[in-house]
Amino acid sequence: MTVDVRAAARRPFHLAVGGALVVATALIPSAESAAAQQDSAIELTYACPFPSGTEEVDVLVSAVLPASVRAGEPVQPDQVSVEVSLPRSALAQFTDTEASTLSAVAELTVRATQGDESADVPWQGLTAPPAAVPTEGGLVLTATGDVPTVSFGGPGQAVLAPAGLDLALSALTAEGGPTAPPGLDVSCEPARGQESTLAEITVRGDTGTEEPGPEPSVPEPSPESTSPGGGLSPSVQQRIEALTDRKAEALDGEDPDSCPIEIPPEWVMTTAETYAAGYANAAKLDGAAALGPAFMKVVLNKRYINDSCAATVDVTSEVEFEYEGRRQLPPSRATFLTYGFVPTTATMVLEQVGPPAAVQTHTVTNTPSYPEETTVTAQLSMRLSDVEVNGVPLDVGPNCRTVRPFEQVLRGYGQSYPQSGYLVAYGGSLTGYAHIPPFEGCGADEDLDAVFTSAISSAGKKADNYTKMTQAPLCVATNPEGPDCPPRIPVPER
């Protein structure tokens, strides 16, 4: 994933494209690599709200970073480590529940700044392996993992500085089972008055000058980050792969019935309702607009497979969008700058076509955290109307739409113990990319197909338009009096 820091402070408007939240246009990386690396580290004090009260926690952040890069060249942090020193008083909840080991998943927000502009880059999925809870004294947990790249749009000095830190702490008993409660989520903020610079990086222009560059650019995940398993930590992904190999070995030469796969009867199906809202934009238009709130009707457990050999559960559910009795998201009115300078306003409708959207969830069951990956695949068509160019109405007719439906794939990652990330039942954020086809039927008095195709549609066949949708918890039909009924409208995340 590459974060382009240049457009973070830009206005969150422009044409909303149904499956696509592109926060900024990605820069093409330079072929030149960094000439030198720097070992960067900073020790900070964070204020963390534990059940015992607000605790001061010492955190050592370190990474290997380039000393200089060219404008647009991605900066890839290497050997990233977040060492969290928990004082004894912060461990009270875990010592009271007879916890034997404590592990953590950390998300560190790193602020990338160039000149007067900045963007927040999430270093998420950093994992600290289980460590024994001491009988006295504090505990040090060291979280490591891969983090996204960041790039800067112009020459000048760039700064990376840690900001907020979220910790998902998981405890196990001596027998290997979860404690009650099984963990704790803590959101920490750095104490005020500290120098927080992790690293300074010189961003060079093509001419070798180092004048202040244009505004920094915005975080945007790369398409590669949406590949299956891409949102899981490396250790969890390795565990899934090992389980697959173990299943193959177990069945080699054996009677497959000796390791049965459980397929429950149809009665496990149930219905639910929820809302989703988010932000979307088009890569060519370099901007974002709101999507939704979209009402969704869900059929849970259309297919359920419990594979005891692989220690996995795979569930397939279905989703239908609904707005005023039609299979679509609500209309979205947005303004964008066509070709970077012509203000254009349009109403966009995303219509669901074909079969219901498929929701496929893959859960690993032989680890206490129960990591879960969910993929949502929908077929959508985009229709435009009520277009104004520089305030003047442009009659595009009633049938200005994409020439064919396009596939929108969103993925979310989470775990059940402690509950974090995206889980189908409890909601959260899903992200993904889509390829927007050319347009047809645009223009009442003249053919405007080429204009909208040039301004909006994806270049080639690449899925280059990015979406981020936030789903609310499900209101399940079997629990109509539950706390999540009627379904709520979520606050979308950027």
C-alpha positions in Angstrom: 0.0 0.0 0.0 1.3 3.4 -0.9 0.2 6.6 0.8 0.6 9.7 -1.4 0.9 12.6 1.0 0.0 15.4 -1.4 -3.7 15.8 -1.2 -4.6 15.2 2.5 -5.6 18.8 3.1 -7.6 19.0 -0.2 -11.4 19.5 0.0 -13.3 16.1 0.2 -15.4 16.8 -2.9 -15.6 15.7 -6.5 -17.6 13.1 -8.3 -18.5 10.1 -6.2 -17.9 6.9 -8.1 -19.8 3.9 -6.8 -17.3 1.5 -6.0 -14.4 3.8 -5.7 -13.0 6.0 -3.1 -9.7 7.3 -4.5 -8.5 9.7 -2.0 -5.8 11.0 -4.4 -4.3 10.2 -7.7 -1.3 7.9 -7.2 2.1 9.1 -8.4 4.2 6.8 -10.6 7.2 5.8 -8.5 10.6 6.9 -9.8 13.0 4.1 -10.9 15.7 5.6 -8.7 16.0 4.1 -5.2 17.1 5.9 -2.1 20.9 6.4 -1.9 21.2 5.9 1.9 19.2 4.5 4.8 18.9 5.9 8.3 18.1 4.0 11.5 15.4 6.1 13.1 14.0 5.8 16.6 12.2 7.9 19.1 10.9 7.2 22.6 7.6 8.8 23.6 5.4 8.8 26.6 1.7 8.0 25.9 -1.4 8.6 28.1 -3.5 5.3 28.0 -6.9 4.9 29.6 -6.8 1.5 31.5 -9.5 0.3 33.9 -7.0 1.2 36.7 -7.0 4.8 35.4 -4.9 6.8 32.9 -1.4 5.3 32.8 1.8 6.8 31.4 3.2 4.2 29.0 6.7 4.5 27.4 6.7 3.6 23.7 9.9 3.2 21.6 9.2 3.5 17.8 11.9 2.5 15.4 12.3 1.9 11.7 14.8 2.0 8.9 14.0 4.8 6.4 15.7 6.4 3.4 17.6 9.6 4.1 16.4 11.1 0.8 14.1 10.2 -2.1 12.9 11.8 -5.4 9.5 13.5 -5.5 6.9 10.8 -6.1 9.2 7.9 -5.1 7.6 5.7 -2.4 9.2 5.7 1.0 9.1 2.1 2.4 9.7 1.9 6.1 11.6 -1.3 7.0 12.2 -3.2 10.3 9.3 -1.3 11.9 9.0 -1.9 15.7 6.7 -0.5 18.3 7.9 -1.4 21.8 5.3 -0.8 24.5 6.3 -0.9 28.2 3.3 -1.5 30.3 3.6 -0.5 34.0 2.5 -3.0 36.6 -0.6 -1.0 37.4 -1.8 -1.2 33.8 -1.8 -5.0 34.1 -4.3 -5.2 37.0 -7.2 -6.4 34.8 -5.1 -9.3 33.5 -3.5 -10.3 36.8 -7.0 -10.3 38.4 -8.2 -12.8 35.7 -5.2 -15.1 36.2 -3.9 -14.3 32.7 -0.8 -16.3 31.9 0.2 -14.6 28.6 -0.6 -11.3 27.0 -0.3 -10.4 23.3 -1.2 -7.3 21.3 -2.1 -5.9 17.9 -1.0 -2.3 17.5 -2.0 0.5 15.1 0.2 3.5 15.2 -0.8 6.7 13.4 2.2 8.3 11.8 1.8 11.9 10.6 3.6 12.7 7.3 4.3 16.4 6.9 5.8 18.5 4.1 5.6 22.3 4.4 2.2 23.3 5.7 0.4 20.2 4.7 0.2 16.8 6.4 -1.5 13.4 6.1 -2.0 10.6 8.7 -0.6 7.2 7.7 -1.9 4.1 9.6 0.7 1.6 10.5 -1.8 -1.1 11.4 -1.7 -4.8 11.9 1.6 -4.7 13.9 1.6 -7.8 16.1 3.3 -8.6 19.4 3.6 -12.3 20.2 2.3 -13.7 23.5 4.6 -12.8 26.5 4.3 -14.2 30.0 2.6 -12.0 32.5 5.1 -11.4 35.3 4.4 -12.0 38.9 5.8 -8.5 39.7 6.9 -5.5 37.7 5.8 -4.4 34.2 5.7 -6.1 30.8 7.3 -5.1 27.5 5.4 -6.0 24.3 7.2 -5.5 20.9 4.9 -5.2 17.9 6.3 -5.6 14.4 5.0 -6.0 10.9 4.8 -4.5 7.4 3.5 -1.0 6.9 2.4 1.1 3.9 4.7 3.2 1.9 4.3 7.0 1.7 5.3 9.4 -1.1 5.7 13.2 -1.4 4.7 15.2 -4.4 7.4 17.8 -4.6 10.9 18.7 -3.3 11.5 19.8 0.2 12.0 18.4 3.7 9.5 15.8 4.9 8.9 14.7 8.4 7.4 11.4 9.8 6.1 11.7 13.4 4.2 9.1 15.5 0.8 10.3 16.7 -2.1 8.2 18.2 -1.6 4.6 19.2 -4.3 1.9 19.5 -3.7 -1.4 21.3 -5.8 -4.5 21.2 -4.6 -6.6 24.1 -5.4 -10.4 24.3 -4.9 -12.5 27.4 -4.8 -16.3 27.7 -4.9 -18.5 30.8 -2.2 -21.1 31.6 -4.4 -23.7 29.9 -4.4 -21.7 26.6 -8.0 -20.5 26.8 -9.2 -16.9 26.8 -9.6 -15.1 30.1 -12.9 -13.5 31.0 -13.0 -10.8 29.7 -10.6 -12.0 27.0 -8.9 -8.7 26.3 -8.9 -5.0 26.2 -8.8 -2.2 23.6 -6.9 0.9 24.5 -6.6 4.2 22.6 -3.5 6.2 23.6 -2.4 9.7 22.9 1.1 11.1 23.1 1.8 13.3 26.1 2.0 17.0 25.3 5.2 18.9 25.0 7.3 16.1 23.5 9.5 16.2 20.4 7.9 13.6 18.2 10.0 13.5 15.0 10.8 9.9 14.0 12.7 10.9 10.8 13.4 13.7 8.4 13.6 12.8 4.8 15.0 15.0 2.0 12.7 15.0 -1.0 14.6 15.9 -4.2 13.1 17.3 -7.4 14.1 16.2 -10.9 16.5 19.1 -11.3 18.3 18.4 -8.0 16.9 21.6 -6.5 15.4 21.4 -3.0 12.9 24.3 -3.1 9.7 23.9 -1.1 7.4 21.7 -3.1 3.6 21.7 -3.7 1.2 20.6 -1.1 1.8 17.1 0.3 -0.5 14.3 -0.9 -3.2 11.9 0.6 -3.1 8.3 2.0 -4.3 5.8 -0.6 -3.9 2.0 -0.3 -2.6 0.2 -3.4 -4.6 -2.5 -5.1 -2.2 -5.1 -3.9 -3.3 -4.5 -0.3 -6.8 -5.9 -1.2 -5.5 -9.3 -2.1 -6.8 -12.2 0.0 -5.2 -12.1 3.4 -3.6 -8.7 2.7 -5.3 -7.2 5.8 -4.2 -10.0 8.1 -0.9 -9.8 10.0 2.0 -11.9 8.6 1.8 -14.3 11.5 -1.9 -14.9 11.0 -1.5 -15.4 7.3 1.3 -17.9 7.9 -0.9 -19.7 10.3 -3.7 -20.0 7.7 -1.2 -21.3 5.1 0.2 -23.8 7.6 -3.3 -25.1 8.4 -4.0 -25.6 4.7 -0.8 -27.7 4.4 -1.7 -29.6 7.5 -5.1 -30.5 6.1 -3.6 -31.8 2.9 -1.2 -34.0 4.9 -4.0 -35.3 7.1 -6.1 -36.3 4.1 -3.2 -37.8 2.1 -3.9 -41.5 1.8 -6.7 -41.3 4.4 -10.4 -41.7 4.1 -11.8 -38.2 3.6 -14.7 -39.1 5.9 -12.3 -39.5 8.8 -12.1 -35.7 8.9 -15.7 -34.6 8.2 -16.7 -31.2 6.9 -19.8 -30.0 8.7 -22.5 -28.4 6.5 -25.5 -27.4 8.7 -29.1 -27.6 7.5 -30.9 -24.8 5.8 -32.5 -23.6 9.1 -29.3 -21.8 10.1 -30.2 -19.1 7.5 -31.7 -15.9 8.9 -32.3 -12.3 7.7 -30.9 -9.0 8.9 -30.8 -5.3 8.1 -28.1 -2.7 8.3 -26.8 0.6 6.8 -23.5 1.4 5.2 -22.0 4.8 4.4 -18.6 5.9 3.1 -16.6 8.0 0.7 -15.8 7.5 -2.9 -14.0 9.2 -5.7 -12.5 8.6 -9.1 -8.8 8.4 -9.8 -9.0 10.7 -12.7 -10.8 13.4 -10.7 -8.5 13.4 -7.7 -11.3 13.9 -5.1 -13.9 12.3 -2.8 -17.6 12.5 -2.0 -20.0 10.9 0.4 -21.8 7.6 -0.5 -25.0 6.5 1.2 -26.3 5.9 3.8 -27.3 2.7 1.9 -29.9 0.4 3.4 -29.0 -3.3 3.0 -31.1 -6.4 3.4 -29.0 -9.4 4.4 -29.6 -13.1 4.2 -27.1 -14.7 6.6 -25.6 -18.3 6.3 -26.7 -19.2 2.7 -23.8 -21.6 2.9 -21.9 -22.7 6.0 -18.9 -25.0 6.0 -17.1 -26.0 9.2 -13.8 -27.7 8.2 -12.4 -29.4 11.3 -9.2 -30.5 9.5 -8.2 -27.0 8.5 -9.7 -25.4 11.6 -11.7 -23.0 9.5 -15.3 -21.9 9.0 -16.4 -20.5 5.7 -19.8 -18.7 5.5 -21.5 -17.2 2.4 -24.3 -14.7 2.9 -26.1 -12.3 0.5 -26.9 -8.6 0.4 -29.4 -6.5 -1.5 -29.3 -2.7 -1.6 -32.7 -1.0 -1.3 -33.8 2.6 -1.9 -37.4 3.6 -2.3 -38.2 0.0 -3.5 -35.4 -0.1 -6.0 -32.1 -2.1 -6.0 -29.8 0.9 -5.7 -27.9 3.2 -3.3 -29.5 6.6 -2.7 -28.6 9.3 -5.3 -25.5 11.3 -4.5 -25.1 14.9 -5.5 -21.4 16.0 -5.9 -19.2 18.6 -7.5 -15.9 17.8 -9.2 -13.3 19.6 -11.3 -13.4 18.2 -14.8 -9.8 18.1 -16.2 -8.7 19.9 -13.1 -10.3 23.3 -13.7 -14.0 23.1 -14.9 -16.4 22.9 -11.9 -19.0 20.2 -12.7 -21.9 19.1 -10.6 -23.9 15.9 -11.2 -26.2 13.4 -9.5 -25.0 9.9 -9.5 -27.0 6.7 -8.9 -25.4 3.3 -8.3 -27.8 0.5 -9.3 -27.3 -3.1 -8.2 -27.6 -5.5 -11.1 -27.5 -9.3 -11.5 -27.5 -11.6 -8.4 -27.4 -10.4 -4.8 -24.0 -9.2 -3.6 -22.0 -12.2 -2.1 -20.5 -11.9 1.4 -17.9 -14.5 2.0 -16.3 -14.9 5.4 -13.3 -17.0 6.2 -12.5 -17.6 9.9 -9.6 -19.5 11.5 -10.9 -21.3 14.6 -7.8 -22.9 16.2 -6.4 -19.6 17.5 -8.0 -17.7 20.5 -8.4 -14.5 18.5 -10.5 -16.1 15.7 -9.1 -13.9 12.9 -11.6 -13.3 10.1 -11.5 -12.1 6.5 -14.6 -11.0 4.7 -15.0 -10.3 0.9 -18.1 -8.6 -0.5 -18.6 -8.7 -4.3 -21.4 -6.7 -6.0 -22.3 -5.9 -9.6 -23.1 -2.3 -10.0 -24.1 0.1 -12.8 -23.5 3.9 -12.7 -26.1 6.5 -14.0 -25.5 10.3 -14.2 -28.1 13.0 -14.4 -28.8 16.7 -13.5 -25.4 17.8 -14.8 -24.2 21.4 -14.5 -21.0 22.7 -16.0 -19.8 25.9 -14.4 -23.3 26.5 -13.2 -24.9 26.0 -16.6 -27.3 23.0 -17.0 -26.0 20.3 -19.4 -28.7 18.0 -20.8 -27.3 14.5 -20.7 -30.6 12.8 -21.2 -32.2 10.0 -19.1 -29.8 7.2 -20.0 -26.3 8.4 -19.3 -24.7 5.4 -17.8 -21.8 2.9 -17.9 -21.9 0.7 -21.0 -21.9 -2.4 -18.8 -22.0 -3.3 -15.1 -18.8 -3.3 -13.1 -17.6 -5.5 -10.2 -17.0 -3.9 -6.9 -15.0 -5.9 -4.4 -14.6 -4.8 -0.8 -12.6 -6.6 1.9 -12.5 -6.3 5.6 -10.4 -7.9 8.3 -11.0 -8.4 12.0 -10.9 -10.8 14.9 -13.4 -11.8 17.5 -11.3 -12.0 20.7 -10.8 -9.2 21.5 -13.3 -7.8 19.0 -11.6 -5.5 16.6 -11.6 -4.6 12.9 -14.4 -5.6 10.6 -16.8 -8.4 11.6 -20.0 -9.0 9.6 -22.3 -9.0 12.7 -20.7 -6.0 14.3 -19.8 -3.9 11.2 -16.7 -1.8 10.6 -14.8 -0.6 7.5 -14.3 -2.4 4.2 -12.1 -1.2 1.4 -11.5 -2.1 -2.2 -11.1 -1.0 -5.9 -13.2 -1.1 -9.0 -12.8 -0.6 -12.7 -15.2 2.0 -14.1 -16.2 1.2 -17.7 -16.8 3.8 -20.5 -20.1 5.7 -20.7 -22.9 5.5 -23.2 -26.2 7.3 -23.8 -24.9 10.6 -22.6 -26.2 13.8 -24.3 -29.8 14.8 -25.4 -28.7 17.1 -28.3 -25.1 15.9 -28.8 -23.0 12.8 -28.1 -21.2 13.4 -24.8 -20.1 9.8 -24.2 -16.4 10.5 -24.9 -16.4 13.5 -22.5 -17.6 11.4 -19.5 -15.5 8.4 -20.5 -12.4 10.6 -20.6 -13.2 12.4 -17.3 -14.3 9.4 -15.2 -13.7 5.9 -16.6 -10.7 3.8 -15.6 -7.7 3.8 -17.9 -7.3 0.4 -19.5 -8.6 -2.5 -17.5 -7.0 -1.6 -14.1 -9.2 -1.4 -11.1 -7.8 2.0 -10.0 -10.8 3.5 -8.1 -10.8 3.0 -4.4 -13.8 2.8 -1.9 -14.1 2.9 1.8 -17.5 1.9 3.3 -18.4 1.7 7.0 -21.1 -0.8 8.0 -23.2 -0.5 11.1 -24.0 -3.6 13.3 -26.6 -6.0 12.0 -30.2 -5.9 13.2 -30.9 -9.6 13.1 -34.5 -10.8 12.6 -34.2 -13.4 15.3 -33.4 -10.6 17.9 -35.7 -7.7 16.9 -35.5 -6.3 20.5 -31.7 -6.3 20.5 -29.5 -3.2 21.0 -28.8 -2.9 17.2 -32.5 -2.8 16.2 -33.7 -0.8 14.4 -30.5 -0.6 12.3 -28.4 2.5 12.8 -26.7 4.8 10.3 -23.0 4.6 10.8 -20.5 7.5 10.8 -18.3 6.9 7.7 -14.6 6.8 8.1 -12.2 8.6 5.8 
